[in-house]
Amino acid sequence: MMIGRLCLADSVNLDPEHNLENSLENSLENNLENTIFDFAQIEGELNYKKAQDSLRELVQNLDLTPQEKLGLEEQIQDLTGFLDKLENSVIQIAAFGMVGRGKSSLLNALLGQSVFTTGALHGVTKANQTADWGLVTEKFGNADLSRGGNSQIQVIDTPGIDEVDGETRELLAHEVARRADLILFIIAGDMTQVEYDALSQLREVGKPLLLVFNKIDQYPEVDRLAIYHKIRDERVYQLLTPAEIVMVAASPVIIKAVRRVDGSLSYQRQLGTPQIDELKLKILEILHREGKSLVALNTMLFATDVNEQLVQRKMSIREASANEVIWKGVMTKAMAIALNPITALDIFTGAIIDVTMILSLSRLYGIPMTQAGAVSLLQKIAISMTGISASEVLASLGLSSLKSLFSITVPMTGGMTIAPYVSVAITQAAITGVATYAIGQVTKLYLSNGASWGPDSPKSVVSDILATLDEKSILHRIKAELKAKLSL
C-alpha cells in the first residue's frame, strides 16, 4: 500500500515545471477564449443598439399621410412589433415539419411542460402558437448559461406543411420563418420529397437552421444510424452541414412488463424521459455564438423588406394622386385657354395654373416650396423644354390672335364664326394642355427624387420624359374631354 501511494505521489509530482507550463497554457487559452467571446459580445451589443436606433427612427419617421396609411396598417404594425422585439430582447425559434413528425411534442420537451397541443388526430396544430422558454435560466449540464443575458426566448409551433389547405399554411409558415431568428425543421425518418422541397425553401430565407431527426427511439440503433447517414450524406449534403443535424426522442415510449395477479406478464407503454440534450446544447451554441447580432440582423432584414413595401405603396399612392393633380391642371388650363379670347391673358393665365399645379405637387410629396420657388422651377423646366415650349408660345400667340378675331366677328356674322372659334380654341387648349402635362410629369419626377434632378442635368431629365410622352394620345384625350365639358 505504501508503495502504491508513493508511486501515485511520484506520478503527480513527476515534473512540476511541466505541470505549471500546462496550467499556464490552459489559463492563457481560457483567457483568450473569454476575450474573444467578450469582444464578440461587445460587437453584438453595438450591432443591436444600431439596429434599435435605426428601427426606432424608421418607425418615428414613416412620412405617411393618413390617406397613405390606409391599407398599410399590417405593415406598420409589423415595424412596431419588431421594434418591441428589439426593445425587449426577444429571440424567436420556430418549428416546422410535416404532420405527425412531433413538432409540438419536441417543443413541449424543450419547455419542460405541456404547452402545445399534441395528439393522434391528423394535424392537431391548426394555427401558429407561441410560448416563452426560460432556457437561459436553466442549469443545464456543464454549459455556462450566464452568458445568455436577459434575452427572452419564444418558441413557435406551426401547422404541418402538408396540411389540408397547405398552400395557405405554407405561406403562413414562410412568413413566420422570415420573422424567426432560428428555425427547427422536424423529421421522423428518411426525408420525403415534400420535406426536402420545404427545407430548401426555408434555407433560402437565410436564417440559422437545425434539422431535427425526431422519434429515434422507434428505430433499432443500426437502422437509426443508417437513416441518419443517408440524410446527411445524400439528402441534405448541399443544404446543411453535419453539425446542423441533430437526433432526438422528444417523447420516447418505454415498454414496461407488469406481472398480473395470476403471475402472467402484461406489457404497458409509458413515456420515458425526453432525449433532447444535444439539441439544447446546439441551440445554446447558436445563441451564444451569434446572440444579439443574429436578432439585430434578422430584425433589420425583415424591417428593410417591410419598409420597401411601405415605400413602394407610398410612392404608388403618390404617383396616382400626382397624376390626378397633373390632369386636373391640364384640364383647368385647357378650359381657361379655350374660353379666354384675349391673347395676353392666355399666356398669363396658363403660367398661373402651371405654378399652382407645381405647388400642389410639392405639398403632395411633402416638400416645402414657396410661390417664388415654384416660379423658379417652372422657368427652369421651360428653358429645358425648348421645343415644346416654343410650340406652345407660337400656338398661344398665333391661335390666340385667330381666336380673338373670330370672337370679334361672331356678333357681326350672326354667329356664323362660332364653330371656327370653338375649333381654334380647342386646338390651342389641347396644345397648351400637352405642355402642362409635360411640366407636371417633370415636376413629379423632380419631387419624387426629394427635390433633386439626380445624376443627370434638368435638360436630360426633361428630354427623357418628353421622349416617352404620347402627344397624340394626350391631345386626343384633352380634346375629347373639352368637347364633353363644352357639350359639343
N, C-alpha and C positions, 0 to 999 in steps of 0.2 A: 504493500500500500504506500509505504514511504517512497519507494522508487517511482511509483506511478505519479505521486504528487510532485516529486522533483522533476520528472520528465515533463510534466504539464507546465510547471513553472518555467523550466528552461525553454520550452516551446514558445510560451507567451513573451518572454523577455529575450528571445534569441537575438534580435537586432533592434535595440531601442531607437537608433538613428533612422533605420528603415521605417519603423512604425511611426515615428514623428514625421518623416517625409510623406508617408501615406496620409497621415492626419492633415498635414498642411495642404496636400493636393486636394483632398476631399473638401476641406474648408474653402479653398480657392474656387473649386468647381461650384460649390453651393452658393458662394458669394456672387460668382459670375452669373449663375442661373437666376438668382434673385435680382441682380442688377438688370439683366436683360428683361426679366418679367416686369420690374418696376418701370423701366423705360417704355416698354410696350403699353403698360397700364397708363402712364402719363400721356403717351401718344393717343391712346384710346380716349382718355378724358378730353383731350384737346379736340379730337375729331367730333366727339359727342357734343361738346359745347358749341363748336362751329355749326354743327347740324341744327342744334336748338336755336341758335341765333338766326340762322338763315331761314328756317321754317317759321319762326315767330314773325320775322319781318315779312315773309311771304303772306302769312295769314292776315297780318295787320294792314297790308298794303295791296289788297287784291285789285283795287281800282276798277270796281264794277258798279254800274248804275243799278238801281232797283229793278229796272226792266231786264238788264243783262243777268241778274241773279236768278230770274225766273227760269226754272228747269235745270239749274245748276246746283240746287240745294244739296244733292247727294255728294257731288264732288267737293263742295265747300266743306261739308260735314266730314268728308274723308281727311281733308287737310287739317281740320281742327282736331280730329281724332288722333292723327299721327303726332300732332304737337303734344297732345295729352300723353301719348305713349312715351315720347321723349322726356317730358317733364317728370313722369312717374317711373322712368327707367324700366319699362315693361319689355320683356323678351317673350316672343310667341313661338311656340313649337306646334306644328300642325301634322296630324297623322292622316295618311292616305292609303287606300288599298281597296281591293275588291270585297264584295260581301262575303262574310264568313272567315276572313283572314285573322280576326281577333284584334282589330284596332281598338275597340272600346275596352276589351279585357287588358290589353297591353297598357293603355293609359291609366286604367284603374290600378294596375300593378305598380306603375311608376308613382302614382299619387299615394299609394298605400291605403286606399279606401275606394269603395264602390260609388263612384260619382257618375260615370257614364253607363247608359242602359246597355245591357247585354242579354242575349237570349238566342234560342234556336230558330226563331222566325227569320225569314228572308228579309234582310235589310232593316234591322231593328233601328239603326240610326237614320232618321229621316231628315234631319237638318243639322247644321253646324252647332256644336255645343262647346262651351269653353269652361275651364276650371283653373284655379290657381294652384301652383305647385311650389311647396316650400322646400325645394331641393337644396338651396344654398344654406338652409339652417339645419340640414340633416347631418348627423355624424355617420359618415359612410366610409367604412374601411379605413385605409390609411390616407385617403385623399384629403388635401388641405382645402376645405370648403370656405375658409375665412377669406379667401381671395374672391369669392363670389360677389362681394359688395352688397349693396342694398337693392339689387335688381329684383323686380317681381317677374316670376316666370309663369306664363299661361300656356296650357296645353289645349289644343283644339281638335275635337273629333269631327270627322266629316262623313257624309253618306258614302256608301260604296260606289266606286267609279263605274260599276256595271249595273247600277240600279235601273228600274223602270224609269222612263223619262231621263235616261242617263245623260243626254246632251245638256240639259239644263243643269243637272247636278255636277257634270264635269266642268261646265263654265264656272259654277259656284266654287268648286274645288280649286280651280286655277286662280280664281280671284283671291281665295284665302292664301294660296301658295305665294302669290305676289306680295301679300302683306306679311307673311310669316318670316321669321328670322332663321328657322331651322325646320327642315322637312323630314319626317319619318315615313318611309314607304314600306308598308307591311305586306309580306307574302307568307305563304304557309306551305311551301313546297316548290317544285320546279315552276318557273315562270311561264305564264301563258302569253300569247301574242298581245292580248289586250293590256296585260300588265306591262309588258315591255314598251308598248307604244305610249302608255300613260307615263311611265318612268322617263322616257325620252323627252316627252313634252315638259314634264316638271323640271328636268335637268336644264332645259333651255331658260328657265326662269333665272338661273344663276345663283341660287341660294345653296348653302350647305345642306347636304342630303345624306341620310343614312338609310341603307337598305336593310330592313329588319326581317330576318328569316325566323318566323314565329312557329310555335307548335312543334318544336324539335323533339319533344317528349313522345310524339306519336310515331317516331321512326326509330328503328334499331340504329345503333351508332354507325354501323357500316353504311347503311342507306343514307343516313343523315349527312355523313361526310361526302358521299358520292354526289348527292344533290347540291351540297354547298360548293364543291369543286366545279360542278357543271355550270352552276350560276356564275361563279367567279371567273372561270376560265373561258366560257363560251357565250353565256348570255349577256353579261354586262361589262365585259372587259374594256369596251370602248367608252363606257359611260362612267364607271366607278373604279376606284382603287380597292384592293382587298381590305384596306383599313376602314373603308366606308361600308363594309358588310358585317352585320352582327347577327349571331344566332341566339335566340331566347326561347323561353317557355313561359308565356305570361300567366297561364292558368293550367299548369301540369296536372294530369289526372293520375292518381295513385290507386292501384288495385290492392285492397286490403282483405285478407282472409279472416272470416269471423266464424267461430265454431258455434253451431247451434246446440240446443239443449240435448238433442239426441246424439250429439257427438259428430254429426256431419259438418262439413265446411260449406260456407257460402261466401261469395266474393262481392264486395261493395266498392263502388267507385267514389273516391274522395279527392278533393282538390288539394294539391300539395303547395309547397312554398314556391312563389314565382322565381324563375331563374333569369334575372334581368340585370345582374350586377355589371356585366360587361357593357350593356347598353347605357346604364347610368354613368359609367366611367367615360364612355365615348362622348356623351352629351356634356359632361363636366369638362372634358378636354377641349371641346369646341368652344364652350362658353368662356373657359379660362384663357384659351389661346386668342380668341377673337373678340370676345366680350362686347364692350360698348361700341367699339369701332364697327363691328358687324351690324349692330342695331342701327347706328347712325347712318351707315352706308345704305342699308336696306330701306330705311325710312326716307332718305333723301332721293333714292332711285324711284320709289313709289310716288313721293311728293312731286318730283320733277315730271313724272308721267301725268299725274293729275293736273298739275299746273299747265302743262302743254294742252290738255283737253280744255281747260278753262280759257286759255289764251285763244285757242282756235275758235271756241264757241263765241268768245267776246268779240273777236275780230270778224267772225261771220255775221253776228248780230249788227255790229257797227257798219260792216260793209253794206248790209241790206238797208239799214237806216240812212247811211250816207247816200246810197243810190236814190232813195226816196227824196232826200233833200235836194240832190242834184236835179232830178227830173222835175221836181216842183219849181226849182229855179229856172229850168229850161222853159217850162210852160208859162210861168209867170212873165218871163222876159218876152217870150213869143207873143203872148196875148197883148202885152203892153206895146210892143213894136207894131203889131198888126192893127191895133186900134188907134195908134197915135199918128196923126197926119203931118206933124211938124218934124222936119229933118233933124234940127239941132237937139230936140228933146229925145229923139230916138237914141242917139249916142249917149246922152246924159243919163236917161232912164236905164239903159242897158248896163252902164257902169255901176249904178247904184244897186241894181239887182245882183250883179256879179259879186260885189263887195258884201252884200247881205248874205249871199249863199256861202261865201268863204267864212264869214263869222259864224254862221250856223254850223258848218262843218267843224270848225275849231272847237266849239262848245261840245259837239258830239264826241270828239276824240279827247276831250278833257285838256286841251292845250290853250292856255290863255292867249288872247290876241285882241289888240285894240283895233279901232277902225283905221287908224293910220297904218298899222301893221298889215291889215287886210288889203289896203290900197297898194302898199309897197309890194306885197306878194302878187297881187293882180298885175301890177306893172311888170314884175319880173317874169311872170308866166306869159304875158302878152308879148314881151320882147322875144322870148324863146319861141313863141308861136307865130313867127313872121309870116309864114304862108297863109295860115288860116285867118290870122288877124287882118292881113291885108285884104283878103277876100271879103271879110266881114265889113271892113271900113268901106270898101268900094260898093258892096251891096247896100250898106246903110245909106251912103251918100246918093248913089245912083237911083236905087229903088225908092228911097225916101222922097227924092225930088219928083220922080214919076208918080208916086203915090199922092204927093201933095197936089200935083197938077190935076190928077183925077178927082181928088176931093173937092177942088175948087170948081171943076166943071160939072160935078154931079147936079147941083141945082139948075145950072144953065141948060143941061141936056135933059132935064126932066127925069133924072135917074138912069139915063142910058149908060153912063160910065161907071155905075156902081159895081158891075161884075168885073170889069178890068181892075178897078180899085182893090176889090177883095182878093183877086188873083195875085196882084203885085204884093199886097200886104202879107198874104200867107207865104209867098215865096221868100220875101225879105225876112219874115219872122222865123221861117224854118232855117235859113242860113245863119242868122244870128243865134238861133237856138242850138245849132251844132257847135258853134264856138263856145257857148256857155257850158254845154255838155263836156267838151274837152277841158275847159278850165276847171270844172268840177272834178273830173277824173284825176287831173294833175294834182289839184289841191288835196284830194283824198289820199293819194299815194304819199304826198309830202307829209301830211299829218299822221298817217298810219306809221310812218317811219320816225315818229317823235319829232316832227318839225325839222326834218333833215332830208336832203336830196340823196343821201347815201354816198357811195363812192363815185357816182357819176355827176356830171355837171347838170344844171337845170335844163339846158338845151337838149342834152342827150336823153334825159328822162321824158321831156315833153315830146321829143321826136319818136321815142319808143311807143308812147301812148297814142300819138296821132297815127302811127303806122298800124295800130290794132283796131282803130275806130272804123266802123262800117257806116260811112257818112250817108250812103243812100238809104240804109235801113232807118237811121236816125231821122233823116229828112222826111221819109215816108210816115214815120210814126208821129212826128210833130205836126205834119200837115193833116193827118187823119184826125188827131185829137183837136186841132184848131177848128177844123170843119165841123166836128161834132159840137164843140163849145159854141161856135157861131151859128149852129143849126143850119148848115149849108148842105 
